[in-house]
């Protein structure tokens, strides 16, 4: 029996990546006097690396190796990464506060339906708590307390597709995997949830539009709804519960 939904944040609750995080990263680079610019295509490639700090370090290694010589010891590079990420977080929270980031309508309706139905809600994300707090404060101020568990990169350092964050979410909810469904946009997120034994509701996003193997269903209104071979499509909580009952039969 379904008792909880566990939501990813970036790309799932809101399309934060292209017009939020990417813009904030570029602003932080400018603040630091760096001529780096992550355009939409490059940022899509960098999203294959989970975690903002890890993304910056990966970019330095692949695209700006000469920086090692300029900054000297590895500790200096590590400090640069930390400083850039701190600056990026400040810019991101300002963007959210300014209304540049919006909730995804189908996901927002799913949240409302889940609350009305008395389901427990949780968040499991590889972004920082500061980013999550900013998003909830400005986009879900009345629903922030509805989340029983909020897990971020600050609490569970292992990044998706490692299933650690979903295992921890289940432990804190005191639920078995079959009692919850993860809501995810990316393949890495889906793999993390599946690795923890969860079923997955896929919500395709701008950077992750492709179908993910192994998901239970896909939420209508998120991405392309046309392909007949795109797996089972649901339009809300009632459909999702019907799917769950059919799977359990």
C-alpha positions in Angstrom: 0.0 0.0 0.0 1.3 3.4 -1.0 2.1 5.6 2.0 4.7 8.1 0.8 6.1 10.0 -2.1 9.8 11.0 -2.1 10.6 13.9 -4.4 13.9 14.9 -6.1 14.2 18.7 -6.4 16.2 20.0 -9.4 14.4 19.2 -12.6 11.6 17.5 -10.7 9.8 19.9 -8.4 11.0 22.8 -10.7 13.0 23.3 -13.9 15.8 24.8 -11.9 18.8 23.7 -13.9 18.9 25.8 -17.1 17.5 29.1 -15.9 18.5 28.8 -12.2 21.6 26.9 -11.4 23.4 27.4 -14.7 22.8 31.2 -14.6 24.0 31.2 -11.0 27.2 29.3 -11.8 28.0 31.8 -14.6 27.4 34.7 -12.2 29.8 33.2 -9.6 32.4 32.7 -12.3 32.2 36.4 -13.2 32.4 37.4 -9.6 35.7 35.4 -9.3 37.1 37.1 -12.5 37.0 33.9 -14.5 36.0 34.0 -18.2 34.2 30.6 -18.0 30.7 30.4 -19.4 28.5 27.4 -19.3 26.0 27.6 -22.2 22.9 25.4 -22.3 24.6 22.6 -24.2 27.7 22.4 -22.0 25.7 22.5 -18.9 23.6 19.6 -20.1 26.8 17.6 -20.5 28.0 18.7 -17.1 24.8 17.5 -15.4 26.0 14.0 -16.0 28.2 14.7 -12.9 26.0 14.8 -9.8 26.7 17.6 -7.3 27.6 21.2 -7.9 31.0 21.1 -6.3 31.8 18.0 -8.2 30.6 19.6 -11.4 33.0 22.5 -11.0 35.9 20.2 -10.2 35.1 18.1 -13.3 35.0 21.2 -15.5 38.4 22.4 -14.2 39.9 19.0 -14.8 38.5 18.6 -18.4 38.2 22.2 -19.6 40.6 24.3 -17.6 43.6 22.2 -16.5 46.0 25.1 -16.7 44.3 26.5 -13.6 46.3 23.9 -11.6 49.5 25.8 -12.5 47.9 29.2 -11.7 46.5 28.2 -8.3 49.3 25.9 -7.2 48.5 23.2 -4.7 45.4 21.0 -4.9 44.2 22.6 -1.6 44.0 25.9 -3.5 41.9 24.4 -6.2 39.7 22.8 -3.6 39.2 26.2 -1.9 38.4 27.8 -5.3 35.7 25.2 -5.9 34.3 25.8 -2.4 34.3 29.6 -2.9 32.7 29.3 -6.4 30.0 27.0 -5.1 29.2 29.3 -2.2 28.9 32.2 -4.5 26.7 30.2 -6.9 24.4 29.3 -4.0 23.9 33.0 -3.1 23.1 33.9 -6.7 20.7 30.9 -7.0 18.7 31.8 -3.9 18.4 35.4 -5.2 17.1 34.1 -8.6 14.5 31.9 -6.7 13.5 34.9 -4.5 13.1 37.0 -7.7 10.6 34.6 -9.2 12.8 33.2 -12.0 12.1 29.6 -11.0 8.6 28.1 -11.0 7.1 24.9 -9.8 6.2 22.4 -12.5 2.4 22.4 -12.7 1.9 18.5 -13.0 4.2 17.9 -10.1 2.6 20.7 -8.0 -0.8 19.1 -8.6 0.6 15.7 -7.6 1.9 17.2 -4.4 -1.4 18.8 -3.6 -3.3 15.5 -4.3 -0.8 13.6 -2.1 -1.4 16.0 0.8 -5.1 15.8 0.4 -4.9 12.0 0.4 -2.8 12.0 3.6 0.3 10.5 2.0 3.6 11.3 3.7 6.0 13.5 1.7 9.8 13.6 1.7 12.7 15.1 -0.3 15.8 13.3 -1.3 18.2 15.5 -3.4 21.9 15.9 -4.1 21.6 19.7 -4.0 22.4 21.7 -0.8 20.0 22.4 2.0 20.3 26.1 1.3 19.0 25.6 -2.2 16.1 23.4 -1.0 15.2 25.9 1.7 15.2 28.8 -0.8 12.9 26.9 -3.2 10.4 25.8 -0.5 10.3 29.2 1.1 9.4 30.9 -2.1 7.5 28.3 -4.1 5.9 26.2 -1.3 5.7 28.5 1.8 2.5 26.9 3.0 3.6 23.3 2.3 7.1 23.3 3.6 6.1 21.7 6.9 4.3 19.0 5.0 7.6 17.2 4.2 8.3 14.8 7.0 11.9 14.2 5.8 14.2 16.5 3.9 17.6 14.9 2.9 20.2 16.9 1.0 23.8 16.7 0.0 24.6 18.2 3.4 23.2 15.1 5.2 24.0 12.3 2.8 27.3 13.0 0.9 27.0 10.0 -1.4 25.6 11.3 -4.6 23.0 9.7 -6.9 23.1 7.1 -8.5 24.3 5.8 -5.2 21.1 4.7 -3.4 22.3 5.9 0.0 20.0 8.9 0.2 16.9 6.9 -0.6 17.8 4.2 1.9 18.2 7.0 4.5 14.9 8.5 3.5 13.1 5.2 4.0 14.8 4.7 7.3 13.7 8.1 8.6 10.2 7.5 7.3 10.2 4.1 8.9 8.8 2.6 5.7 9.6 -0.4 3.5 10.6 0.3 -0.1 7.2 -1.1 -1.4 5.4 1.6 0.7 6.9 4.6 -1.2 7.4 5.8 -4.7 10.3 8.1 -5.8 9.6 11.0 -8.1 12.6 11.7 -10.4 13.6 13.3 -13.6 17.1 12.0 -14.3 18.5 8.5 -15.0 21.0 8.9 -12.1 18.1 9.7 -9.7 16.0 6.8 -11.0 18.9 4.4 -10.6 19.4 5.6 -7.0 15.8 5.0 -6.2 15.7 1.6 -7.9 18.8 0.6 -6.1 17.0 1.3 -2.8 14.2 -1.0 -3.9 11.7 1.9 -4.7 9.4 2.2 -7.6 9.9 5.4 -9.7 7.5 7.9 -11.2 9.4 9.6 -14.0 8.9 13.3 -14.7 11.0 14.1 -17.8 12.7 17.5 -17.7 14.5 19.8 -20.1 17.9 18.1 -19.7 16.5 14.6 -19.1 13.7 14.1 -21.6 14.5 10.5 -22.4 12.7 7.5 -21.1 14.4 5.7 -18.1 14.3 1.9 -18.1 12.8 0.3 -15.0 10.5 3.2 -14.0 7.0 2.3 -12.9 5.2 5.1 -14.8 5.6 8.5 -16.3 3.7 11.6 -15.2 1.7 13.2 -18.0 2.4 16.8 -18.9 6.1 16.5 -18.2 7.8 16.4 -21.6 6.6 14.6 -24.7 3.4 12.7 -24.2 3.2 11.2 -27.7 5.2 8.0 -27.9 3.0 5.0 -27.4 6.0 2.9 -26.5 7.1 5.3 -23.7 5.8 3.0 -21.0 2.8 3.6 -18.7 1.6 7.2 -18.4 -0.4 8.4 -15.4 -2.1 11.8 -15.0 -2.1 12.1 -11.3 -2.3 10.3 -7.9 -5.5 8.4 -8.7 -3.9 6.8 -11.8 -0.7 6.1 -9.8 -2.6 4.3 -7.1 -4.4 2.3 -9.8 -1.1 1.2 -11.2 0.2 0.3 -7.8 -2.9 -1.9 -7.2 -2.5 -3.6 -10.5 1.2 -4.3 -9.8 0.3 -5.8 -6.4 -2.5 -8.0 -7.8 
